[in-house]
Each structure stands twice: as C-alpha cells, then as structure tokens.
Amino acid sequence: MVTLPAILQGYLHQALELGLMAMGFFILSLIVKGAQAVQDAKAAAHETRANLILYVLDTLTVAPYLTLAAMSLSTLLHAPGAIYAGEVIWDRLGAVPTAIAAVMICDFLGYWNHRLFHITLLWPSHAIHHSDTRLNWFSLVRQHPFDRLGALFDLVGMIALGLPEWAVVTAVLVRHYWGHLIHADLPWTLGPLEKIFISPSMHRWHHALEQQGSGVNFATIFSLYDAMFGTYYAPAVFRGPTGVSDVIEPGPTGQYLHPLRTWFPALRKPAPAAHIA
C-alpha cells in the first residue's frame, strides 16, 4: 500500500532531481555560451514559468495514473503461471544486451507514437509541446495530458514484450534524460555520430517554426530510426526561431483546452461583437 509519507518522499525526490538538472544545465550553458547564458535564461523566464506550472499539474494528476496503469499491466503479465517473453528470451540474453535492447525498443516505440501525434487529428494536443518559443532543457515537460498517453503506449509495448522491470526502468530513464539533453539550448551537433544519435541541434530542427507539424527527427535517442523511415533532417546547426503558428491561449487552462477547442468548435470562445457607431 502506498502511504502518504511515501508519496511525499517521491515528490521530494522529484524536486531534488529537477533542481540538480537545472543547476547542471545552467552550468553547462555557462561553459558553452558564457554571459549569454544568463541573458538567454532571463529571456526564457516566462516560458519556464509556464512549463513549471504544467509540470506540477502533470506530477499531481496525470503521472500517478500512468504509473498505476503500467504497474497493473506488469502485475498481470507477471502473474503466477503467465508465460511472457522474459522467461524465454531476456533471461538467456543477459543483463547488458537486455538493457541495450530495452533502450532501442523504447526509442523505436517512442518514434512511432511521436510520429502519430503529428498527424492532423492529434496535432492540436502535441502543438502544446511545440509552442515553447524559447526551447531549453525544461521544455521537455511541456506536454498535454493527451500527449502523455504516448508514454503509456511505450510502457505497454515494453511490458508486453516481457522486458524485465529493471530493463524497462533503465530504458525510460535513459530516454528521459537524453530527452532533456536534446531540448537544451546548446548549439551542439554530434558530427558523424548524428547518423546514429539525436543531438540538440538536430532536435531543434524538429521544433523549428517553419517546420511545425511537417515531420522530421521524431526519435529521441537514435537518429538511425529517422534515417530508416525517411524523416532524418540535419542540414546544418539550427539557429532559427522555434514554436508554432497555431493560436494557443497563454496559461495552463488555455493550453489544456486548446485541443478540445480545436476538435469541438462549440467550446471556442465567441468572437467579440463588432461595435457599430
């Protein structure tokens, strides 16, 4: 049974993790960009506040249910007498190959669920993530609850394949931290390694304003998936604006309601009546 102290301890760990990442990425930015890092941080303050609000709301509402759903499925597949791939494949494969396979499977599933959210029907929810005009490491957390269902898709896929729980956790953490890195406001490429791995510069092409919704660089870790499926795009170091052309109201309420107002026009705010002199 999950107790209140355990829940509070979990939130404390999250806050500590967030603080350490903020400090680490800021120091890294100072090393790379010098005094410009401070100016960039100040310019991103408004977007950072919006991201923090969405992050807290997600932590208190969406994330617990996703975790519960994943745990329930894992318990079901690992019930006494159940036969799953872990007994047949992963135990024989060994720890290191299993961990590598888990990370690659996680990113493969993530590639396709990310690509799915770029179709016209689902784009209004994913547009929230792309609406950050000052892209930085913390932009990763700007996600609509509908978008978060993609994370459940990844977990369901890995659990259904019978990957051990430790391997699933490893894959999720690797993809999570690499996701923060590629969103960082750093002019980094990986040179020849970009044919295998996604870099911060490469991912910024995915967020480019003029590319919004067009569909390039969907993977989080392995750019080889983009190369395999025709969505690889890294012509140079990206230096343009990020964001979307969609009209999205500011604030968490406006962001959360945006896809609903797009899908159900009746929910849109009526246009102000024209004044007749």
C-alpha positions as CSV (number, residue, x, y, z in Angstrom):
1,M,0.0,0.0,0.0
2,V,1.3,3.4,-1.0
3,T,1.3,5.7,2.1
4,L,1.2,9.5,2.3
5,P,4.9,9.7,3.6
6,A,6.0,7.6,0.6
7,I,4.1,9.9,-1.8
8,L,5.6,13.0,-0.2
9,Q,9.1,11.4,-0.4
10,G,8.6,10.7,-4.1
11,Y,7.7,14.4,-4.7
12,L,10.7,15.5,-2.7
13,H,13.0,13.3,-4.8
14,Q,11.4,14.8,-8.0
15,A,12.0,18.3,-6.7
16,L,15.6,17.4,-5.9
17,E,16.1,15.9,-9.3
18,L,14.7,18.9,-11.0
19,G,16.9,21.3,-9.0
20,L,20.0,19.3,-9.8
21,M,19.2,19.2,-13.5
22,A,18.5,22.9,-13.5
23,M,21.9,23.6,-11.9
24,G,23.7,21.2,-14.2
25,F,22.2,22.5,-17.4
26,F,22.8,26.1,-16.3
27,I,26.5,25.4,-15.6
28,L,26.8,23.6,-18.9
29,S,25.2,26.6,-20.6
30,L,27.6,29.0,-18.9
31,I,30.6,26.9,-20.1
32,V,29.3,26.8,-23.7
33,K,27.8,30.3,-24.0
34,G,29.4,32.4,-21.3
35,A,27.5,35.5,-20.2
36,Q,24.9,35.0,-23.0
37,A,23.6,32.0,-20.9
38,V,22.3,34.4,-18.3
39,Q,20.5,36.6,-20.9
40,D,19.0,33.5,-22.5
41,A,17.8,32.3,-19.1
42,K,16.1,35.7,-18.4
43,A,14.5,35.7,-21.9
44,A,13.1,32.2,-21.3
45,A,11.7,33.0,-17.8
46,H,8.1,33.4,-19.0
47,E,8.2,30.1,-20.9
48,T,9.9,28.4,-17.9
49,R,7.2,29.5,-15.5
50,A,4.5,28.1,-17.9
51,N,6.5,24.8,-18.1
52,L,6.8,24.6,-14.4
53,I,3.1,25.0,-13.9
54,L,2.3,22.3,-16.4
55,Y,5.0,20.1,-14.8
56,V,3.5,20.4,-11.3
57,L,-0.1,19.8,-12.7
58,D,1.2,16.7,-14.5
59,T,3.0,15.4,-11.5
60,L,-0.1,15.7,-9.2
61,T,-2.7,14.4,-11.7
62,V,-1.5,12.6,-14.8
63,A,1.7,10.9,-13.8
64,P,0.3,8.8,-10.9
65,Y,-2.4,7.3,-13.1
66,L,0.1,6.4,-15.9
67,T,2.3,4.7,-13.2
68,L,-0.7,2.8,-11.8
69,A,-1.7,1.6,-15.3
70,A,1.8,0.4,-16.1
71,M,2.2,-1.3,-12.7
72,S,-1.2,-3.1,-13.2
73,L,-0.3,-4.4,-16.6
74,S,3.1,-5.5,-15.4
75,T,1.5,-7.4,-12.5
76,L,-1.0,-9.1,-14.9
77,L,1.7,-10.2,-17.3
78,H,3.9,-11.5,-14.4
79,A,1.1,-13.3,-12.6
80,P,1.8,-16.9,-11.5
81,G,1.6,-19.2,-14.4
82,A,1.8,-16.5,-17.0
83,I,4.2,-17.0,-19.9
84,Y,6.0,-14.0,-21.2
85,A,9.0,-13.3,-23.4
86,G,11.2,-12.5,-20.4
87,E,11.3,-16.2,-19.4
88,V,12.2,-17.3,-22.9
89,I,14.4,-14.5,-24.3
90,W,15.7,-11.9,-21.9
91,D,16.9,-14.1,-19.1
92,R,19.0,-16.0,-21.6
93,L,20.3,-12.9,-23.4
94,G,21.9,-11.4,-20.3
95,A,21.8,-8.1,-18.5
96,V,23.8,-5.8,-20.8
97,P,22.3,-7.0,-24.1
98,T,18.8,-6.8,-22.5
99,A,19.4,-3.2,-21.3
100,I,20.6,-2.1,-24.8
101,A,17.7,-3.9,-26.4
102,A,15.3,-2.2,-24.0
103,V,16.6,1.3,-24.8
104,M,16.4,0.7,-28.5
105,I,12.9,-0.8,-28.2
106,C,11.7,2.1,-26.0
107,D,13.0,4.7,-28.6
108,F,11.5,2.7,-31.5
109,L,8.1,2.8,-29.9
110,G,8.6,6.4,-29.0
111,Y,9.5,7.3,-32.6
112,W,6.2,5.9,-33.8
113,N,4.0,7.3,-31.1
114,H,5.7,10.7,-31.6
115,R,5.1,10.5,-35.3
116,L,1.5,9.5,-34.7
117,F,0.9,12.7,-32.7
118,H,2.0,14.8,-35.8
119,I,-1.0,13.7,-37.9
120,T,-3.7,16.3,-38.3
121,L,-6.1,14.8,-35.9
122,L,-3.7,14.6,-32.9
123,W,-1.5,17.6,-33.7
124,P,-3.6,20.1,-31.6
125,S,-2.5,18.3,-28.4
126,H,1.1,17.9,-29.4
127,A,1.2,21.5,-30.5
128,I,1.3,22.4,-26.8
129,H,4.8,20.9,-26.6
130,H,5.9,22.7,-29.7
131,S,4.5,26.1,-28.6
132,D,7.6,26.8,-26.4
133,T,9.3,29.7,-28.2
134,R,12.4,29.6,-26.0
135,L,13.3,25.9,-26.3
136,N,15.5,24.7,-23.5
137,W,16.1,21.5,-21.4
138,F,12.9,22.1,-19.4
139,S,10.8,22.3,-22.5
140,L,10.5,18.5,-22.4
141,V,7.9,18.7,-19.6
142,R,5.6,20.9,-21.6
143,Q,3.1,18.2,-22.6
144,H,-0.7,18.0,-22.8
145,P,-2.3,15.1,-20.8
146,F,-3.3,13.6,-24.2
147,D,0.3,13.7,-25.2
148,R,1.3,11.8,-22.1
149,L,-0.7,8.8,-23.3
150,G,2.1,8.2,-25.7
151,A,4.4,7.4,-22.7
152,L,1.8,4.8,-21.6
153,F,2.0,3.3,-25.2
154,D,5.8,3.0,-24.8
155,L,5.4,1.3,-21.4
156,V,2.7,-1.1,-22.6
157,G,4.8,-2.1,-25.5
158,M,7.9,-2.8,-23.4
159,I,6.0,-4.7,-20.8
160,A,4.0,-6.7,-23.3
161,L,7.4,-7.8,-24.8
162,G,8.2,-9.2,-21.4
163,L,11.2,-7.0,-20.7
164,P,12.2,-7.2,-17.0
165,E,11.1,-4.3,-14.8
166,W,14.6,-3.2,-14.2
167,A,15.2,-3.0,-18.0
168,V,12.0,-1.0,-18.6
169,V,13.0,1.5,-15.8
170,T,16.5,1.7,-17.3
171,A,15.2,2.4,-20.8
172,V,12.7,5.0,-19.6
173,L,15.4,6.9,-17.6
174,V,17.9,6.9,-20.4
175,R,15.3,8.2,-22.8
176,H,14.1,10.7,-20.3
177,Y,17.5,12.3,-19.6
178,W,18.5,12.2,-23.2
179,G,15.3,14.0,-24.0
180,H,16.2,16.8,-21.6
181,L,19.6,17.0,-23.3
182,I,18.4,17.3,-26.8
183,H,16.0,20.1,-25.8
184,A,18.8,22.1,-24.2
185,D,19.6,25.5,-25.7
186,L,23.0,24.4,-26.9
187,P,24.4,24.7,-30.4
188,W,25.7,21.2,-30.4
189,T,25.9,18.6,-33.2
190,L,27.4,15.2,-32.8
191,G,29.3,15.2,-36.1
192,P,29.4,11.8,-37.8
193,L,27.6,10.3,-34.7
194,E,24.4,12.2,-35.7
195,K,23.9,9.3,-38.1
196,I,23.2,7.2,-35.0
197,F,22.2,9.6,-32.2
198,I,20.0,12.7,-32.0
199,S,21.8,15.9,-31.0
200,P,20.4,19.2,-29.5
201,S,20.8,20.9,-32.8
202,M,19.2,18.1,-34.7
203,H,16.2,18.1,-32.5
204,R,15.8,21.9,-32.8
205,W,15.0,21.3,-36.5
206,H,12.0,19.3,-35.3
207,H,10.9,22.3,-33.3
208,A,11.6,24.9,-36.0
209,L,8.8,27.3,-36.5
210,E,8.8,26.9,-40.3
211,Q,8.8,23.1,-39.8
212,Q,5.9,22.9,-37.3
213,G,3.9,19.8,-37.9
214,S,5.9,18.9,-41.0
215,G,7.5,15.9,-39.5
216,V,11.3,15.5,-39.2
217,N,13.6,14.0,-36.5
218,F,11.0,12.2,-34.4
219,A,13.3,9.9,-32.4
220,T,14.7,10.9,-29.0
221,I,17.9,8.9,-28.9
222,F,18.6,7.1,-32.1
223,S,18.5,9.2,-35.3
224,L,19.0,5.9,-37.2
225,Y,15.2,5.4,-36.9
226,D,14.7,8.7,-38.7
227,A,17.2,7.6,-41.4
228,M,15.4,4.3,-41.8
229,F,11.9,5.8,-42.2
230,G,12.7,8.9,-44.2
231,T,12.4,11.6,-41.5
232,Y,16.1,12.4,-41.0
233,Y,16.9,16.1,-41.4
234,A,20.1,17.9,-40.2
235,P,21.4,20.2,-42.9
236,A,23.3,22.5,-40.5
237,V,23.4,23.9,-37.0
238,F,19.9,25.2,-36.3
239,R,19.8,28.9,-35.4
240,G,16.2,29.9,-36.3
241,P,13.0,30.5,-34.2
242,T,11.0,27.7,-32.5
243,G,7.3,27.5,-31.8
244,V,4.1,27.0,-33.7
245,S,1.8,29.2,-35.9
246,D,-1.3,27.8,-34.1
247,V,-3.1,30.4,-32.0
248,I,-2.8,29.0,-28.4
249,E,-4.0,30.9,-25.5
250,P,-1.4,31.5,-22.8
251,G,-1.6,29.9,-19.4
252,P,-2.2,26.3,-18.4
253,T,-6.0,26.5,-18.9
254,G,-5.7,27.8,-22.4
255,Q,-3.1,25.2,-23.2
256,Y,-5.1,22.3,-21.8
257,L,-8.3,23.4,-23.6
258,H,-6.6,24.1,-26.9
259,P,-7.1,20.6,-28.4
260,L,-10.6,20.4,-27.1
261,R,-11.5,23.8,-28.7
262,T,-9.9,22.6,-31.9
263,W,-11.8,19.3,-32.0
264,F,-15.1,20.7,-30.7
265,P,-15.7,24.2,-32.1
266,A,-18.6,24.7,-29.8
267,L,-16.1,25.1,-26.9
268,R,-14.3,28.0,-28.5
269,K,-14.8,31.5,-27.1
270,P,-17.2,33.5,-29.1
271,A,-15.6,36.4,-31.1
272,P,-16.4,39.8,-29.6
273,A,-19.3,41.5,-31.2
274,A,-18.4,44.3,-33.7
275,H,-19.1,47.8,-32.4
276,I,-21.5,49.8,-34.5
277,A,-21.2,53.5,-34.1
